[in-house]
Amino acid sequence: VEGLQLAWNLGCRRVRVELDSSCTIQLLESRSTDTHHHTTVVARYQELMRQGWEVTTSHIYRETNKCADYLASHGHSLSPGVHVMTRSVPLLYNFLMYDSQGLSEPRLVLNES
């Protein structure tokens, strides 16, 4: 939600959101979230979706986006809240190269049916 708000504030009107949690995508697209403990976050997300811009949300495996996976893992070591990076992280250069070449690590994915 904070990332989408930042994108809106920066004037981005075509945004792609990639999540490695299909359950989260289902929750965000759900019409009935009243009993979920993240109801306010989901409501804010849905409010942002109605602002007249093009946002696509899709599921990806974390192995296909090493940058996001690294930043998510790195975020656990930071204090709670929103952190905007104003300088590049040198380690991300390697991950950007890895991701841009479409490289990924093998992963066993069980069929959910």
N, C-alpha and C positions, 0 to 999 in steps of 0.2 A: 504494500500500500504506500509506504513512504517512497519507494523507488518510482512508482507510478506518479505520485504527486510531484516528485522532483522532475520527472520527464515532462509532465504537463507545464510546470512552471518554466522550464527551459524552452518551451515552444515545440516540443516533439509531438507530432500528431499521428505518426505511424509507429507503433511500438509492438515489439514481439516479446512476450513473456514466456520463458521456458522454465518449467518446473519439473523436478525429478520425483514428484509425489502425485500420482494420479488421484489419490484420495483427496488431496488439497484442491485439485482442479474440480473434482466432483462437488466439493463443498462450496467453492467459489461460484460455481454455476447453479447451485441448488437454490430453489425458491423458499425452502423451509429450513431455516437455520436457527430458529428461536431457542432450541434446547442446547445448542453447541456452546462451549465455553469461549469461543472466539467470535461470537455473534457480531460484536461491534466492528471487528476487523473485516469480516465478510461484508457487512452492510456498507462500510466505507469503500471497499473494493467495488461493490456493485454500483455505488453512487458515482465513483470515478468512471465506470464503464459507460455511463449515460451522458458524459460531457461532450459528445460529438466528435470523437476521434476514432481512429482505427487501431484497436488493440486485439492482437491474436494471442491466445493462450494455448500452449501445447505441452505435452509430456515429452520429456527426453530422459535418457539415462544419464546419471551423473558422470559416467565415463566418457561421454561425448562432449562434455563442457568442463574441462579441467579448470578453467579460470573461475567459473562460478563455484565449483566444488571446493577449490582452494579458499576462496573468499568466505564461503559459508563456514568452513572448518576454522579459518583464522578468526572469524567473528566470535567464536566461543571464548577466545582469550581476551576479548575486549569488554569494557564495561557496558552495561545495558544501555540501549538508546540507539539513535541513528548516527552512523559515522560516514561522513563523506570524505573520500580520499582526494586530496588536492595534489598529491605527488604520485607518480607511478611506482608500483612495487616491482623491483627488478625481477623477482621470481616469476611474475606474470608474463614477462616477455617469452619465456620458454613455453608456458602454457598457451599463450596466444599462437605461437608457431605450431604447437601440437594440435590445437583446435582448428586452426585455419587449414591445415593439411588433411583434416578429417580423420586423424588417427584416433584410435581408441583401444582400450584394453579389453580382452575377452571377459565375458561375464555370463554366468549361467542364469537364465531367466526362466522361471517355471511358468507354465501356462496356468492362468487363473481360473480356467473353466473346469 
